C-alpha cells in the first residue's frame, strides 16, 4: 500500500498553483503572440557608445539564490584615496529587449510580477529573456542601467548618478556560500576564488554595506528577521520544510538595492518626472505595537515612531535572539502591507515607514517586477532628455494595478505554500505544537507553529487571542486542495 507521504506530490501542487493563478486573476501561460516574439528574439548588442559607458573591465559579480537564473543586478566597488567608496549597481536593461506594448510586455503588465510557488515558477517574462537575453548571466556582455553612489567613511551617500553602460558578470555567486565566507565560517566559494581580486572587492562591498545599514538604522530603519520555509523535495515528494533566514550576503545586496532605489527616485524627481513609489504608510495598528512592547516591559510613544520602534527591536534581538523572528513576524503583521503610489515631481509622499526613507521606488528587479521595468523606461527618457513615456495619471492607474496584482501573487504563493505544508503535516494530525498568533481580525485568527514554522487558522478556542500572543495548539485538520491547516487551542 502506498502511503500519502510516498505519493508524488509535486504534480498535484503544480495543478493547485495553476488553478490559484487563474482564480486570482493572473495569467499562468504566455499568449501565442508572446511565445512567437520570444522565439524570434536575439541578443541585443551590448556595445559602448556616446550614451553607453564601457564598464565591462570591472569586477562585477552577482549574488543571488543558489538556483536563480533571472539575474537582475551586479555590483562593484571603487575605493578612493580619501577613504570614500563608490558603489556601482548594474541593473539589467530589460527595456532594451522588451519593447513597450509588445505581446511580452502586455503579459508582464497584466501579471506585474513573477510568481514563485513551492512547485512551479510563473515568470513575468519568458525564460528565454529572464534567464538569458535580459539576465546578467556570468560571462555575458549585457546592457545595464548603472546607479552610482559615492559613500563617505561615515556611511552616507554624498554623490550619486544614473547612466547606461555595458557590463560583464565575472562570477555568479550564491547567498549562503558567500555569507559563510564573509563570516569566516567557510572557504571562498570556487567561483569567487577563481577571479583574482574579487575576494578583496567583496570584503570592501560588505564593509560599506554595513556602514550604510548602520546609518539607516539610526534614522529608524527597522531590523526585522523572519523565518520563511521552503519545501525540500526528494524527487516529487516533500521531505522537509526548511527555514530560510537572513545572512550577511543577503543583507549586503539588500542594503545596496535600498540605496539604489532611493537614488533612482530622487533622480527622477530631480529631472521633473513623476514616478511609481513603493510606500509603507504609518501603521494603523500602532496601538497594538505599543501593547506588544509593553508586554516586554518597554515603552513606545503614542504616536508612531520608526526610530523608537527600532530601538525596541534592537533591545529584544540582543535579549532574546532565538525568539526574535517571532516578534519580528508580529510587528510585520501589525505594520501592514506596502503598496505602489504615484509621486509627482516635488511632491511629499508617505515614504516607507519600515525603511525610514521618504523617497523610495522599485527599480532593481526589472526581470521580475513590472514597476521596475516602467521605472527603467522613465529613467532612460530622463537620461536622454526625452518626454516621459507615462503621464502621471497613467502611472497612478499602473500603481493601483501593480498593488492589486502583487497582492494576488502573494496570495497564490501563500496558498501553494500552505498546500505544501498541509501535505507535509498530514501524518501529524492530533499532535500538539507551540505557536504564536500572527493574525487576528473578524475574518479569523491565525498562528504560526514554532517547529516547523508553519501557519494555520485557529478554528476552536480563538477568543481573546491577539497578534503576538503565545499559545499551545493541536492540529485537527489539513486540506491540501485549499491549503487549510486548522488548529484548536489547548
N, C-alpha and C positions, 0 to 999 in steps of 0.2 A: 504494500500500500504506500502511495506517495503522499507524504505529509505536506501541509501548506508551505513549510519552510524549504521543501525540496522542489516545489513547482517553479517554473520560470516566472519571474516577477517583473523583469524589465519591460517585456512586451505589453503587459497589462497596464503598467504605469505610463507607457508611451501613448496608449489609447486614451487613458484618463487625461493626459496632458493635451492631446489634440482636441478632445471634447471641451476641456476647460478653456482653451484658446478661443474656440468658436463661441462658447457661452458668454465670454466676457468681451466680445466684440473685437477680437484680434484675429489676424489672418495667419493660419498655420502654414500656408503654402504660397509660393510666388506665382503670379499670373503667367500665362504662356508668353505674353509680351515681355515680361521681366526676364523670364528664362532665356528668351531669344536674345535679348540685349546682353545678358551675361555671356551667352555662348559666343557672341561676336566680339566681345571686348578683348583688348590687348593692353599691355602695359604702357602707361603714359611715360613719355621721355622725362628723365629726371636730370636734365641738363641745366647748368647755371646760365644766367643771362643778366640783362640790365636790371631786372627786378627780382632776380633769384640768386642768392648768395651760394657759393660752393663751400659747404662745410663738411664734405664727405671725408676729410682727413682727420676729423676729431674722433676722440674715443667714445663715441656714442654706444650706449647699451640699453637694453630693455630689461625690466624686472617685472614679472607677472606671475600668474599661477603656473604650476608645472605643465598643465595641459593646454594653456592658452595659445591660440594661433592668431587671433584677431588683435594684433599689437597696435595700439593707438599712440603710445608715447615712447620717446627715448629721452635720456638726459645726459648731460656732461657738465663739468665744472672747470672754470679757469681761475687760478689763483693770481692775484695782483701783488706787486711788491709792497703796497701799503697795507696788506692784510685783507683787503676786500676780496670777495669771490663772486664771479659772475656765473650764475646757474642758467644754463640753456635747456629749455624743454622743447623738444620737437614733437609736433602733433601731426599725425598722418593727414595729408591733403586729400581727403576723400572727395571733396568737391571737384578736384581735377579729373576724377574718374567717373563720378556720378553727376550728370547734368540735372539741374533743377527741372522738374516737370517731366522727366523721363519715366518709363514704366517702373524701373527700380526705385526711383525717388518717390513715386506715388505709393509704392508698397511701404517704403520706410516711413513716409509721412503718415500713412494710415496706422501703423503699429507704434511708431515713435521710439521703439526700443527693441533690443534683443531680449529674448525671454529665456532664462536659464533654469530649466527644471531638473529634477533629480534623474530623469530618464532620457530626456531629449533636449536639445537646444534649438530654438527657433530664431535664427539670426535676423537682424534687421536688414542686412544686405546679403545677397547670395554669397556663399562661401568662396567663390572664385574671386570676389572682391575682398570681403572682410578678413580672409585668411591668406590672401595672396596679393592681388593687384593693388589694394589700398591698405595693406598691412605693412608695417615697418619690419619686415622679416629680416632675419640675420643674413648678412652678406648681400643685401639688395640695395641698389640705388633707388631712392624714393624722394618724391617731393613732400615738403612739410611746411607747416606754419611754425615758426620758432618764436617762443616767448623768452625774452632775455631779461634776467633780473640780477642786478648787482647788489650784493648783501654786505653790509659793513660788519666789523668784528663783533658788534652787539646783536646781530641777527635781524637788523632792519633793512628792508629794501630801500635803497637810496636812488637807484636809477632803474628804468625799465624801458623795453621797446618790444615791438612785434614786427616780424618781417617774414618773407618767404625764403626758403633755402632748399638745396639738395643735400640729403643726408644719407649715411650708410650705417646700419646697425652692425657693430663689431661683435656683439655677444648677446644671445638670447638667454637670459638668466631667470631663475625662479626664486620666489619669495623665501621659501623655507630654507633652502641651502645657503642663500646669501645671508639671511638673518643669522643662521648658526655660525657662519664665518665671521660676520661683523661682531658677534658676541663672543668670539674666540672659543666657540664650542665645537668647531669642526674645521677642517682644512678648506682652502678655497675651492669652490666648485671647478670642475675641469675646464669649462668654457671661460671662466674668469681667469684662471691661471694661464690659459693659452694665449692671452692677449697681453703683451708687455705693457706695463704701466697702468693697467686697468684696476689693479688692486689699490694702488695709491689714489687713483681717481675716485673710486667708490668710497674709500675712507674719508676723502675730502667732502664728498657729497653728504655722507652720513653726518659729519660734524656740523655742516651748515644747516642741514635739515633739523637737527636737534636744537640749534640756536633759534631757528625760525619758529619751531614749536614752542619753545620757552616764551618767546615774545607773544605769540598768540594766546598762550595760557595766561600771561599777565594781563591781557586785555579781556579775558573771560571766556576764551575758547574752552569748551567742556571736554574733560578727559573721561571718555566713556568706553568701557570694554564690554563687549557682549560675546556670548558663545553661540555660534551657529553650527548646526550639524550638517554633515554631508554623508549621504548613504554610500556605503562601500559595497561594491558588487564583486562577487566571485562568479564570473560568467554572467548569468541573468538572475542570480539570486542575491538578495541583500544579506550581508553577513554582519554588518555593523553600522552604527550611526556615529560617525567620527566628528568630534567638535573641531571647528576651525577658529583659531584665535589670532589676535593681532601679534605682530612681531616687528622687529627693528626694520626690516626691509620694507614691509607694508607701510610703516609709519613714514619712512623716507619718501616713498612715492606719494603718499597721501599729503605730506607737507608741501611738496613741490607742486602737486596738482591744485591744492587750495590756493597757493600763491599765484600760480599761472592763471587760474580762473578769476582771481581778483584783479590782476594786471589787465586781463582781457576786458573785463567790464569797464574799467577806468579808461582804457584805450578807446573803446567805442564811445563812451561819454565825452571824452576829450575831443573826438572828431565829429561830434554833433549827431551821433547815430542813436536811435532808440535800440534797445536790446532786450533779450529774454533773460531775466534774472531767476536764480534759484533762491527762494526765500523760506525762512522758518520764522514765523511770527512769534511774538511774546506769548508764552504758554498760557492757555485759558485755565488750566488746572494747576496754576502756581500754588494755590492754597493747599492742595494735597501734597505738593512737593515740600512745602513748609512743614506740614504734619509729618511727612516721612523723615525729614531731617530732625524734627523734634523727638521722634522715637529713638534716635541715636544720641540724644542729649545735645543737639546742635540747634542754633538759632539762625533762621533766614529772615530777611526783611519782608514786610507785607507786599511790597512792590517787586515784581520780577527783576532779578539782577543776575546776569550771567557770571560776573566776577565772584559774587558771593556764593553762587551755586558751585562754581569751580573750586573754591577754597574748601567747601564742604566735601566735595568728591575726592579731592586730594587727601584730605584727612582720613576719609573712610578707606581709600585704597591703601594707605600706609598702615592703618589699624587692622584691617581685615582683608588682605589681598585675595584670599581664597573665595570669599563671598562677594567680592566687588562686582563681578559680572552680573550677579543677581540684582544688586542695587542699580547698576547701570541700566539694565533692562527695564526696571520700574520707572526710572527717570525718563528714558526714551519714550516709553508709552505715554507718560504724562506730558511730555513736551509737545506731542502731536506730530503730524506729518508735514513734510515740506511741500512746496508747490512752486509752479512756474508763474511768473508775472512779468508784464511788460514794464520797462523803465524808460521813460522819456529823457532826453538829454537835460542834465541839470536837475533832475528830479531827486527827491529824498524818499526812497523806498523803505520797506520794512527791514531789509538786510537779513542776515542769517543769525538767529539767536544762538544756535549751538556752536557756530564757528566764530562768533563775535566779530563779524565783518559786515560793513554796510554795503559794500559793492561786491557782488558775487554772481557769477554766471556759470553755466556748464559749457565747456569748450574743449575738454581734453580727451573725449572718447567719441569721436565722430563716426567710428565704425559700429558703435553700439547704441548711441543715443541720437535722436533726431535734433533736439535743441542744440547739440554741439555742432551738427552739420549746418544748421541755419546760422549759428553764430559764426562759423567759419566763413560763410558767404558774406556776412556783414563785415567781417574783418578784411577780407580780400577787396571788397568795394571801398572800404575806408582807406586801405593802403594805396589803392590805385586812384584815389580821389574821384571815385565814381558815385553816382546816386545810390542810395540804399536800395537793395533788392526787395525789401519788405517795408510797407508802411507801418506806422505804429498800430493801427487798427488790425492789420494782418498779423502782426506779431502778438497782439493781445489774444486774437482768436486761436493762434497756434499755441500760445502758452496754456490756454484753457484746455485745448485738445491734448497736449502733451501731459498735463497733470492727470487728466482722466485716464489716458491710455497707460501711463506708467503705474497708476494705481491699479488698473486692471491687470497689468503684467505682474505686479506684486501679488495680487490675489491668485493668479494662475500658479506662480511659483510656490506660494504657501500651500495651495490646495494639493499640488503634487507632492510637496514635501510631507504634508500630513498623511497623504495616502501611503507614501513610502514608510513613514513612521508607524502607521496602522498595520501595515504588513509585518513590520519588524516586531511589533508589540503583541500581535495576535496570540502567540503562545503564552503570554504572561497575564492573561485575564485573572482577576481577583487578587493580584499581588498589590501590596501597599507601597507607596512612594512618598518621599518628602518633596514638597513643591513650593513655589512662590506664585502669588497672584500677579498676573501680567495684564489683566483687563477686567474692568467691572463697570457695567452700564446696564441700561434697560434691556439691551439685546442679550445679555448673559455675562457670566463670569468665567474667565479663563485662567489657567495655571500652567506653569512650566515645571515639569519634573526636574529635579536636580541631577539625577543619574538614571537613565540617559536624559540629556536636556531636550525633552520633547514637550510640546504644548498641546493642551486639550481643554475641554469645557467641563466645568463642574455642573452637573445636572441634578445633583442631590446635595442639599446642605450648604448652598452658596450664600445664604442670608447673612448679611453683616460683613462679608469679605470685601476688601478694597485692595487696590494696587499696592504691592509691596508686602502684603501680609504673608507670613509663613503658615503652611497648612500641611496636614497629612491626608493623603487621598488614596483611594483604591480604584484600580482600573476595572470598569464594569462593562465596557463595550467598545469595540472597534468596528468601523465601517470603511473598508478600503475604497470603495467606489466614491463615496462622498468625502473621504478624508476625515472622518469623525473619530475622535478619541475622547471617550466620556469617562468622567470620574465621579465618585461620590466622596463627600467629605467624611473623614473618620473622627 
